[in-house]
């Protein structure tokens, strides 16, 4: 339950500070252009994931990129709830399968929820869970 709240808080904080990128292609652009700016990645799976081989390939490449560049990554299974948390950012896009949180501006306060998520991901990797899943909380 604690990680659910942390993920929600981190997403809401990043949304407020305009530090979110949503969409597989948009996320790939950010990762390619400035991988050091990316702090956290959320991959959302939905009922179409199993049938969409292109999406599966994109996810594999994004996961690999995150692992190679030390970017914490989690999976969620409720893309609809993730879209709700993203608000107008998701409405602009048809794709909320991949969401990136970029680093806060230099000199700003660190996000404690995001720090807890990083620690959660580190602990999961120590337990050989390379892509931990977090359920998004209801409102």
C-alpha positions as CSV (number, residue, x, y, z in Angstrom):
1,X,0.0,0.0,0.0
2,X,2.9,2.4,0.8
3,X,4.4,2.1,-2.7
4,X,0.9,2.7,-4.3
5,X,0.7,6.0,-2.5
6,X,4.3,6.9,-3.3
7,X,3.7,6.3,-7.0
8,X,0.5,8.3,-7.0
9,X,2.3,11.2,-5.1
10,X,5.3,11.1,-7.5
11,X,3.1,11.2,-10.6
12,X,0.9,14.0,-9.2
13,X,4.0,16.0,-8.1
14,X,5.6,15.5,-11.5
15,X,2.4,16.5,-13.3
16,X,2.2,19.7,-11.3
17,X,5.8,20.6,-12.1
18,X,5.5,19.6,-15.8
19,X,8.0,16.8,-15.5
20,X,5.9,14.1,-17.1
21,X,6.3,12.6,-20.6
22,X,3.6,10.2,-21.7
23,X,3.6,7.9,-24.7
24,X,6.0,5.3,-26.0
25,X,7.4,7.4,-28.9
26,X,7.6,10.6,-26.9
27,X,9.4,8.7,-24.1
28,X,11.8,7.2,-26.6
29,X,12.7,10.6,-27.9
30,X,13.5,11.9,-24.4
31,X,15.5,8.8,-23.5
32,X,17.5,9.2,-26.7
33,X,18.0,13.0,-26.6
34,X,18.7,13.3,-22.8
35,X,18.8,10.1,-20.9
36,X,20.3,11.8,-17.8
37,X,17.1,13.9,-17.4
38,X,15.0,10.8,-16.8
39,X,14.5,9.8,-13.2
40,X,11.7,7.2,-13.3
41,X,9.7,5.1,-15.8
42,X,6.2,3.6,-15.5
43,X,5.1,1.0,-18.0
44,X,1.3,0.4,-18.2
45,X,-0.1,-2.8,-19.5
46,X,-3.6,-3.2,-20.6
47,X,-5.8,-6.0,-22.1
48,X,-4.3,-5.3,-25.6
49,X,-0.7,-5.8,-24.5
50,X,-0.7,-9.5,-25.1
51,X,-1.9,-9.1,-28.6
52,X,0.3,-6.2,-29.6
53,X,3.7,-7.5,-30.6
54,X,4.9,-4.0,-31.5
55,X,4.1,-2.7,-28.0
56,X,5.8,-5.7,-26.5
57,X,8.9,-4.9,-28.5
58,X,8.8,-1.3,-27.5
59,X,8.5,-2.3,-23.8
60,X,11.5,-4.7,-24.1
61,X,13.6,-1.9,-25.6
62,X,12.5,0.7,-23.0
63,X,13.2,-1.8,-20.2
64,X,16.6,-2.5,-21.6
65,X,17.4,1.2,-22.0
66,X,16.3,1.9,-18.4
67,X,18.4,-1.0,-17.0
68,X,21.4,0.1,-19.0
69,X,21.1,3.8,-17.9
70,X,20.2,3.2,-14.2
71,X,16.6,4.5,-14.6
72,X,14.2,3.0,-12.0
73,X,11.2,1.3,-13.7
74,X,7.9,-0.2,-12.5
75,X,4.9,-1.8,-14.2
76,X,1.3,-1.0,-13.6
77,X,-1.7,-3.0,-14.9
78,X,-4.3,-0.3,-14.8
79,X,-3.7,2.1,-17.7
80,X,-7.1,3.7,-17.3
81,X,-6.2,4.8,-13.7
82,X,-2.8,5.9,-14.8
83,X,-4.4,8.1,-17.5
84,X,-6.7,9.6,-14.8
85,X,-3.6,10.5,-12.8
86,X,-2.0,12.1,-15.8
87,X,-5.0,14.3,-16.4
88,X,-4.8,16.6,-19.4
89,X,-1.4,15.2,-20.4
90,X,-3.1,11.8,-21.2
91,X,-6.0,13.5,-23.0
92,X,-3.5,14.9,-25.5
93,X,-2.2,11.5,-26.3
94,X,-3.7,8.1,-27.2
95,X,-0.8,6.3,-25.6
96,X,-0.2,6.2,-21.8
97,X,1.6,2.9,-22.0
98,X,4.9,4.6,-21.0
99,X,5.3,7.5,-18.7
100,X,8.6,9.1,-17.7
101,X,9.2,11.4,-14.8
102,X,12.1,13.7,-15.4
103,X,14.5,15.0,-12.8
104,X,13.4,18.1,-10.8
105,X,15.1,21.4,-11.7
106,X,18.4,22.0,-10.1
107,X,18.1,23.7,-6.8
108,X,14.5,22.5,-6.2
109,X,13.4,20.1,-3.4
110,X,13.8,16.4,-4.0
111,X,10.5,14.5,-4.2
112,X,10.4,12.2,-1.1
113,X,7.9,9.9,-2.8
114,X,10.2,9.5,-5.8
115,X,13.1,8.7,-3.5
116,X,11.1,6.0,-1.8
117,X,10.2,4.5,-5.2
118,X,13.9,4.4,-6.2
119,X,14.7,2.5,-3.0
120,X,11.8,0.1,-3.7
121,X,13.2,-0.5,-7.1
122,X,16.7,-1.1,-5.8
123,X,15.4,-3.6,-3.2
124,X,13.3,-5.4,-5.9
125,X,16.4,-5.7,-8.1
126,X,18.3,-7.2,-5.2
127,X,15.5,-9.8,-5.0
128,X,15.8,-10.4,-8.8
129,X,12.5,-8.7,-9.5
130,X,13.7,-6.5,-12.3
131,X,10.3,-5.0,-13.2
132,X,8.2,-4.8,-10.1
133,X,4.5,-4.2,-10.3
134,X,2.7,-1.6,-8.3
135,X,-1.1,-1.3,-8.2
136,X,-2.4,2.2,-8.5
137,X,-4.6,3.2,-5.6
138,X,-8.2,4.3,-6.1
139,X,-8.6,8.0,-5.6
